[in-house]
Amino acid sequence: MRRLLLFAPLLLFTVGCGVVQSSDDEAADAAREVARHAGERLYGQRPRTAEEVGRSAAGIDGVDVLKVSGTSTHDKDGVDVVVRTSGSAYKGWIDAQEVTVQRCFALRVSPASEWREDPRDVDCPEGPPLAFAPPPEPPRLPYEELRERLPRVPEGGRVDEAEVRRTLAALDLDPAIRAEVKTDEGRVGVLLALPGNGFDPRDCLLARVDPGATEVWVPPRMQRMPGEGGCSVGNALDPAAPPH
């Protein structure tokens, strides 16, 4: 019995050390999970520059971006982002104490990346987190102006395509906005659209001038997806039914 009592403190010490180590490991695993979540947020097939990837990563809660390598996601091996995250766990049985660690991981963003890919452990680069300028604002599509200035033609009248084109010219559109006008069966359709990236919904406006009705609208998001044809002058003349 005496030998057992002498052994008990040693057992508690050994178990205690194991708990401390396990708490550090749990905290490190929590930090890794934050980095893995960041990788999920950055995952995708859309082409992006290194700056776009870094800016996106910096906007994720709990993530500091310390280094960005590469030029774009679709160039060579893609973009490498080194992020710093933290994780916490508790040690002790009676008076629990929180253990917090910081770790750095490398995330690869490219078409070859896998979903929920394990972040790679790396040494933390020296220096503060990188700062990224806000992205440039895309040109605004002139919804209100277009609705106010397009001609109203009474029922039984004739829609003049040249007048519609003069209205668009007077709007002094940003060069990035593509304008298309088409006449069909006495109606004039109008498309104003910004360039798309082939993956996200496009920004566009549609308008149609009919005898007795002039309409301006934004197609539903689903119709503005690549390949759906929502951002077309044909959809302005003969609108597709909204998705259900």
N, C-alpha and C positions, 0 to 999 in steps of 0.2 A: 504494500500500500504506500509506503514511504517513497519507494522508487517511482511509483505512478504519479504521486504528487509533485515530485521534483521534475518529472518529464512534462507536466502540464504547462508550465510557463514557456518552455521551449517550443511546445506544440503551438501555443497561441502566437508566439513570435513568428514562427514559420508561416502559419496561416495568415497572420497579419501582413507579412511581407508579400505573400501571394495576392492578397486583396489589393495592396497598393499597386503592384504591377498590373493586376487585372484591371484596376480602375484607369490606369494610364492607357492600357490597350483599348478599353472601351471608349475613352475619350478620343483616342486617335481614330478609332473606327467611326465615331460620330463625325469627326472632321472629314473623313474620307467620304461619308455619305453626303455631306454638303457639297463636296466637289463632284460626286457622281450626279447629284441633282443638277448642278450647273452644266455638266456635260449633256444631260438630257435636254435642258433648255436650249443649248447651243446646237444640238443635233438637227440636221436637215440637209436637204439636197440643193437648197437655193444657193446660187453663187453669192459670196460676200467677200469684201476686202478684209484684210487683217484688222484695219481700224474698226470696221463694223462689228467684227467678232469681239474685239477687245471691249468696245463700248457696250455691247450686249452683255458680256460677262460682268463688267463693272456694275451693271444695273441689277444684278442678282443679289438678294439679301444674303449677308454673311460671307461675301466673296470679295477679296482684294485681288486685283490684277497686278502682278509684279513684272510680267514680261510677255511680249507677243512676238512671235517669229513667223516668217513667211510673208507672202504678198496677198494671196487670196486662197479661198477654200478649194478652188478648182485648179490651182497652179502647183505642179509637182506633188509634194506630200501634204499640201494643205497648210493650215495655220495651227501653230502650237501656242497654247495659252498657259502660262504658269500662274496658278491662283494660290492664294493663301486663305485657309479656312481654319476655323476653331471648332473644338468639340468638348463636351463636358461629360463627366460621370461622377459618381459619389463613392467615397471610400469610408470604411468604418461601419461598425454595427450599431453602436449606441448613439454616439455623437457624430453623425455622418457629416463629412466635409466634401465640398465640391472640388473636383480636380478639372482644370481646364488646360488644354494644350492647343498649340497652333502648329499646323503642318502645311507643307506646300506640295502641290500636285500639278502635273502637266496634263493638259487636255488636248487631244488632237481633233481638229474639226476639218473634215474633208468628206467627199462622197464615199470614201472607203471606210469611214468610221462606223462602228457598230453601236446599236442602241444599248444604253446602260453599260458602255465600255468601262472597265476598271480604270480609274485615274492612276497615273504613274507617280510614285513617290520621287520627289526631287528635293535638292537643297534649296532653301529659300534665297533668292537673290537679295542682295543688299539694296537699300534705298526704299523710299516711300512708294505706295501704290501709284500706278500710272493714272493720269487724268486724261479724259477724252473730251474734246469739244462736242457740243450737241450736234446732231446731224442737221444738215441744211434742210430748211422747210421746203417741201415741194410747192410748185406754183398752185395758187388757189384757182379752182375751176369757178367761173363767174355765174353761179346759179341764179342769183337774184337779178343781176344785170341782164342776163339772157332772157329771163322770164319777163322782165319789164320792157325790153326793147324789141323783141321779135314782133313782127307785124300781126295784127288781128284782122282777119279777112272775114267779111260777113258771109253768111250762107248764100250760096249761089254765085259768089264772087270767084275771082281767079287768083291763085297764089303765085307771086312773082319770085322765082328763085333768085334773080339778080338782087332784089330788095333784101332777101334773107342774107345773101353774101355780103351786101353792104353793111348790114347790121353787125355781122361778125367782124368785119374789118374795123368798124368803129369801136369795137371792144378793146382793140389793141392787145390782143392775146399774147401771153408769154410765148417765146419761140418753142418752148418744150411742149406746148399744147398742140396736138394735131387736130385740125378741123376738117370735117368732111360733110359735104352737102349733096343731096340726091333728090331728084324729083321723080315721082311715080304716081300716075293716075290722078294728077291734079293736087297732090300733096307734096310737101317738101320736108324731108327728114334731115336732121342735123346731129352730128356726133362731135363732141369735144372730148379728147382723151389724152391722158398722160402715158408715157412709155411704161410698159410693164416689165417685170423681171422674169416672167415665164413660170412663176410659182405662186405668187400671192395675188389676191384680187386686184384688178386694175381700177384706177380712178377714172371715171368718165361721167359725162352728162349726155342725155339724149333729149331731143326736142322734135316736135312735129307740128307743122303749120298746116292746118286743114281749113277749108272754108267753114266758118262757124266755130272753130276751136283751135286754140294754140296751147300746147302742153310742153312742159319741161320737167324731167324727172331723172332720178338716179336709179339704174337697174338694181335689183336685189343682189346681195353679195354672191350668191351661188351663180347667178348669171354672169358675174364679172370675173369668175375664175377662168384661168387659161383654158382655151378650147371650148368654152361654153357659148361664145358668140354674143354675149350680152352687150359688149362694147362695140357695136357695129351700127352703121347707118341703116342697115337692113332691119335691125331690131327697133330702130326709131320709127321706121315706116310701118312695120308690122310687128308690134311687141309680142314677145313670147309670153306665155302664161307664167305667172310667178310660181316658184317652186313651193311644194307643200312640205 
